[in-house]
Amino acid sequence: MITQTEIFKYGLYIESIVIDYLQNVKQYKILEKYNNDNKYDLIIQDTENNVFKVEIKGDRQAYITNNYYIEYISHDKPSGINTTKSDIILYVVEHDEKYIVYWIYINNLKNYINNNYNNIKIGKSKSIDCNGNFNGKYNYGYLIKINSNIHYFCNDIIKSK
């Protein structure tokens, strides 16, 4: 069974891939990395001097399920979409030879959820402790089809060999 520690390490790994990518493209400048307050992960600035708080999410199953998993409760407490202070989510879908990065404005995502709430499925998973043991609590997330057009940009990061 996967542990909470492994999930955390995977998240940091995905963040490092996105940070490396952003540092190598000319459209964005990273102003802040690895924010530790769980409200966002990065602050970036584009070439027009717009500043955005960014959340990075990695997903190993989305390519198979064809769904974004947008968490809203973790360990029986509001989380994810309910607590983020981000402007953008960079939702990273892992595939065999690449990572597909979907750029999603938080406000567009919230509007989509509000306007389609009755048609959105809910995902539920058991919360686990650092050893991979069920702690009696659950996580919940909206399952939104990737082809629902909530992202405004998509690009690939090729995995290094």
Secondary structure by P-SEA (a helix, b strand, c coil): cccaaaaaaaaaaaaaaaaaaaaacccccccccccccccccbbbbcccccccbbbbbbbccccccccccccccccccccccccccccccbbbbbcccbbbbbbbcaaaaaaaaaaccccbbbbbbbbbcccccccccbbbbbbcccccccccbbbbbbbcc
